């Protein structure tokens, strides 16, 4: 189904009846409201203005639209900040972040937690049983604008308590952090400060624990809201709209308290900063990279335990990226159908009408500020007609599992060792190679059940817990580990037996040295008679395992024991294409070398093909394919769907 984000507080109630009628005629079924409306709901302390929101709910019910109500906690009003200045967060440079935009609060602030409980309870009691209410969105985009990690006195106090609970004694902490180095030893937990504004890099163990603490604070804060919503609004779903490519807190952990995950999809804006270490081909400027939205769809399907929505779908140019292109004709439709192919239950567009004032006035919507229909409106109109006639089967298990870990992202952030060493980029490289081979991917967390997959891919898992050995050892399918796996203990120290730590029980090798090479290829790997350039990172390994691939200096680069493989370098897409094609063929997966810019995704017995390229492409549909949408020769930025027969 389709939805849209709407802000009646921007327009006045006189526009609401016509807007809602037009939404319903367009094929919209869900409308998200309220996530930034605290000052309109409570203009003065304890003084509430419900008339406009009551009227909106009643009109939505009359028209037959369902409402997702956002808790308004992403934007505490000025009077609240003035009453409780401790709400404001502090940045890593020690500066208080002031009122005047959004997300201006600290997750650890007792005052803000109390005020959050108050306002959420009041709103939930008023609308929690309204017949138009479908469910809730907690807050909005936790962590946006670098707001997970606060460095205020409230965080310092809470961090000390978190450390006390984790380590029990200061002696245990000193040993775990290695504080004897540079005379960093502490006599009590009260001496520990937050790891910012240090002369050079903070102690990495200190930093990792602070990242863990900050992630836990986000989850605790979200739980406050969830508990209230469950109490006053039983039977309605609760979700949160996560962001693409954002890893500062553990989404898997937070989503355990939700009914499903949602995320905000801006393929053109995301392409501008996710692709920071590799050039984005010009042909994708107006379509986005073919794997960016798909990677996030698969991630949030995993985060949501099989269920996810797109709560905000880009419908035109945005205003926050370095370059803000207009989507190519057809791309809003393509992004929508691609989300459904990956299992989305709802795609909701941002936004209904472009606002003519304030920070997002250049962020387009389905309507222009004068209410005339923008380009995206007509593509949504087409999608609405198509999905009514497109039977969507249930999602099935994919042949490939890619193991994703938020702690791994923190590890690479803390100790990159050199330019271009970035967890997202590494994951993206593995994912792109799999998708270029036409393979469907499930993204799973490390402790998930990985049995039943034909191929398991672990781009990197620096903190490799001993329990994972028992978890992975019984697997019969190929399991591929990327570089720096097992390189640290849980307290960010080199394992006593050297990396890859406990992974040595199933892959007997030792990493004796790591070097980073920069973005320009400095090495080569020879694998099965073909040479591949290597850049960014190389590991020196010692092992008795037979060599499958070697560096030009003769050192082992690819080794395996039975079905477990280790790559001792930062692989290129070109290497992984050949490597995965070889493994997949051995497992009977029939990988396909897709044309440039084309991706496919299966949903049950339906196969979707997407052409991100600016030229037409012939897609690999079988000769007897029954097309439900499109055709074998696919125009630029178009979609085809056919039914697979046994």
C-alpha positions, 0 to 999 in steps of 0.5 A, spaced: 500 500 500 501 507 499 502 512 504 504 520 504 507 524 510 503 530 511 503 537 515 496 540 516 499 545 521 503 548 516 497 549 511 491 550 516 484 546 516 481 549 510 486 545 506 485 538 509 478 536 506 480 537 499 487 534 500 485 528 504 480 527 498 485 527 493 490 523 497 484 517 497 483 518 489 490 518 488 491 511 491 494 513 498 491 509 504 496 511 510 498 518 512 503 520 517 502 526 521 504 530 528 512 528 528 514 535 529 508 538 531 509 539 539 509 547 539 502 546 536 499 541 540 502 544 547 503 552 545 504 553 552 506 549 558 500 545 560 495 549 555 493 544 549 490 546 542 487 539 540 482 542 535 486 542 529 488 535 530 481 532 532 479 535 526 484 532 522 483 525 525 475 525 524 476 527 517 481 522 515 476 517 518 470 520 514 474 519 508 477 512 509 484 514 510 489 511 516 493 515 520 500 514 523 501 519 528 508 521 530 510 522 537 513 530 537 519 529 541 524 530 535 522 537 536 522 540 543 518 547 543 522 553 545 518 554 552 520 547 554 528 548 552 528 555 556 524 551 562 529 545 562 536 548 559 539 541 561 535 538 555 540 541 550 545 536 547 553 538 547 557 536 541 564 533 541 567 540 541 564 541 548 559 546 545 552 546 547 547 545 541 542 550 541 534 551 539 533 553 532 532 547 528 530 539 530 533 534 534 536 539 540 535 534 546 540 529 549 537 522 550 540 522 557 537 528 560 532 526 566 528 532 565 527 530 557 525 523 559 520 526 564 517 531 559 517 525 554 513 521 558 508 526 559 507 528 552 507 521 549 502 519 555 497 525 553 497 524 546 496 517 546 490 517 551 487 522 546 488 518 540 490 511 542 483 508 540 481 513 535 478 509 529 482 512 524 489 511 528 493 505 524 499 506 529 505 510 531 512 512 529 516 514 535 520 520 534 523 521 528 530 519 525 533 518 531 541 520 531 540 525 525 544 531 524 549 527 529 545 527 535 546 520 538 553 521 541 552 527 546 558 530 551 554 533 556 554 532 564 548 528 564 551 523 559 558 523 563 554 521 569 550 516 566 556 513 562 559 512 569 553 508 572 553 504 565 561 503 566 560 501 573 554 496 571 559 493 566 565 492 570 563 492 577 570 495 579 575 500 577 581 495 577 577 491 572 576 497 567 583 499 568 585 492 565 580 492 560 582 498 557 589 498 558 590 504 562 597 503 564 598 506 557 600 513 557 598 513 564 591 513 563 589 509 570 583 511 574 582 510 581 574 510 581 569 511 576 568 518 578 574 520 575 572 517 568 570 523 563 567 522 556 572 521 550 572 528 547 576 534 546 582 529 547 589 532 545 590 526 540 585 520 539 582 517 545 583 510 548 579 506 543 576 501 548 574 507 552 571 510 545 568 503 544 564 503 550 562 510 550 559 508 543 555 502 546 553 506 552 550 512 547 547 506 543 543 503 549 541 510 551 537 511 544 534 504 546 532 506 553 529 512 551 525 509 545 523 504 550 520 509 554 515 511 549 513 504 547 511 502 554 506 508 554 504 507 547 502 499 548 499 501 555 494 507 552 493 504 545 493 497 545 492 493 538 496 499 534 503 498 531 509 501 533 515 503 528 520 508 528 523 511 521 531 509 521 535 512 516 539 509 510 547 508 511 547 511 519 550 506 524 551 510 530 546 506 534 544 498 534 538 498 530 537 491 531 537 492 538 532 498 538 527 494 533 526 488 538 521 493 542 518 495 535 512 491 531 516 492 525 522 497 522 521 503 517 526 507 514 527 513 510 529 512 502 532 518 499 536 514 493 539 521 490 541 524 496 544 517 499 548 516 493 552 523 494 555 521 501 555 513 501 559 513 495 564 518 498 570 513 496 568 511 489 566 515 483 558 515 482 558 514 474 554 519 471 549 515 468 546 514 475 546 521 477 539 522 476 537 514 478 542 513 484 546 507 485 542 501 483 544 498 490 543 503 495 536 503 496 536 495 495 541 494 501 537 498 506 531 495 504 534 488 505 537 491 512 531 493 514 527 487 513 532 484 517 532 489 522 524 488 522 524 481 523 521 480 516 517 486 516 519 493 514 515 500 511 519 505 507 516 511 511 519 517 507 520 515 499 524 521 495 519 524 490 523 529 487 529 533 488 532 534 496 535 540 499 540 537 503 545 533 499 552 536 495 548 536 489 540 535 488 539 532 482 531 531 479 530 524 479 530 521 472 523 520 469 520 514 472 525 513 478 519 515 483 515 509 480 521 504 480 524 506 487 517 504 489 516 498 486 523 496 488 521 497 495 515 492 494 520 487 491 524 487 497 518 486 501 516 493 503 509 493 506 507 500 505 511 506 501 510 512 504 512 519 500 515 525 503 511 529 502 504 531 500 506 538 499 512 542 498 512 547 504 514 554 501 518 556 508 523 554 513 529 549 512 526 544 507 522 549 502 527 546 497 525 539 498 520 537 493 513 533 494 508 530 490 504 537 490 508 544 489 507 549 494 501 552 490 498 545 490 499 544 482 501 537 481 509 535 481 512 530 477 512 525 482 504 525 483 503 522 476 508 516 477 505 515 484 498 515 480 501 510 475 504 505 481 497 505 484 494 503 478 499 497 477 500 495 484 492 493 484 493 488 479 500 486 481 499 480 486 505 480 491 506 473 494 509 472 501 517 473 501 521 467 501 528 466 504 534 468 500 539 464 497 545 468 500 545 471 507 550 477 509 552 478 516 551 485 518 554 488 525 553 495 528 559 494 532 563 492 526 561 499 524 564 502 530 570 498 530 572 501 523 570 508 525 575 508 531 580 504 528 580 505 520 588 505 520 587 509 513 583 513 508 578 509 505 577 504 510 570 504 512 565 499 514 559 501 509 564 501 503 566 494 505 559 491 506 557 495 499 562 492 495 560 485 497 553 486 496 554 489 490 558 483 487 552 479 489 547 483 486 550 484 480 550 476 479 542 476 480 543 473 487 537 475 492 540 477 499 538 477 506 541 481 511 542 478 518 545 479 525 551 475 527 547 471 532 541 469 527 540 462 525 544 462 518 542 455 517 539 453 510 542 459 506 546 456 500 552 462 501 553 466 508 558 472 507 561 476 513 564 482 510 568 483 516 566 481 524 572 484 528 569 482 535 568 475 533 565 472 540 567 465 542 559 463 542 559 464 534 564 459 533 559 454 535 554 458 531 557 457 525 561 451 525 555 446 523 554 450 517 555 446 511 554 451 505 560 456 504 562 461 509 566 467 506 570 472 511 573 478 509 579 482 512 579 484 520 575 479 522 576 477 529 582 482 530 579 485 536 577 482 543 570 485 546 574 490 550 578 492 543 584 489 545 588 484 540 586 477 541 592 473 545 593 468 540 593 474 534 587 475 529 582 472 527 582 470 535 577 464 536 575 464 529 582 460 529 578 454 531 575 453 524 580 457 520 587 456 523 591 462 521 594 468 524 594 475 522 601 477 523 601 484 520 596 489 517 598 495 512 593 500 509 594 502 502 590 508 500 585 508 494 590 507 489 591 500 487 598 498 490 598 490 490 595 485 486 592 478 488 592 472 483 586 467 483 585 462 479 590 464 473 587 471 473 590 478 477 586 483 481 588 489 483 588 491 491 588 497 494 586 500 501 588 494 506 592 488 506 593 483 511 599 478 512 597 471 514 601 465 517 597 458 516 598 451 513 592 452 509 593 451 502 593 457 498 587 459 493 590 466 492 596 469 493 599 476 493 604 478 488 610 478 493 607 470 494 604 471 501 597 468 502 591 472 500 585 467 500 585 461 504 580 456 506 578 450 510 573 445 508 567 450 507 570 456 510 574 461 506 578 467 509 580 473 504 586 477 507 585 483 503 580 489 501 577 485 495 574 489 489 567 488 486 571 485 480 574 480 484 568 478 488 564 477 482 568 472 479 569 469 486 562 469 488 560 466 481 565 460 482 562 459 489 555 460 487 555 455 481 558 450 485 552 450 490 547 450 484 545 457 484 545 459 477 548 466 478 547 471 472 552 476 470 547 482 469 547 488 464 550 494 467 545 498 471 540 492 471 538 489 478 533 483 479 529 481 485 525 475 486 518 475 491 515 468 491 514 466 484 515 473 481 521 476 478 522 484 478 527 487 473 530 494 474 533 498 469 537 504 473 541 505 466 540 511 462 540 506 456 535 501 454 537 494 457 535 487 455 533 483 461 535 475 463 528 473 462 526 466 460 523 465 453 517 463 456 516 468 461 509 471 462 510 479 463 505 482 468 509 489 467 514 491 462 518 487 457 524 484 455 528 490 452 527 495 458 527 502 457 531 507 461 529 507 468 523 502 467 521 496 471 519 489 468 515 483 472 514 476 470 512 470 473 517 464 474 514 457 472 517 451 476 
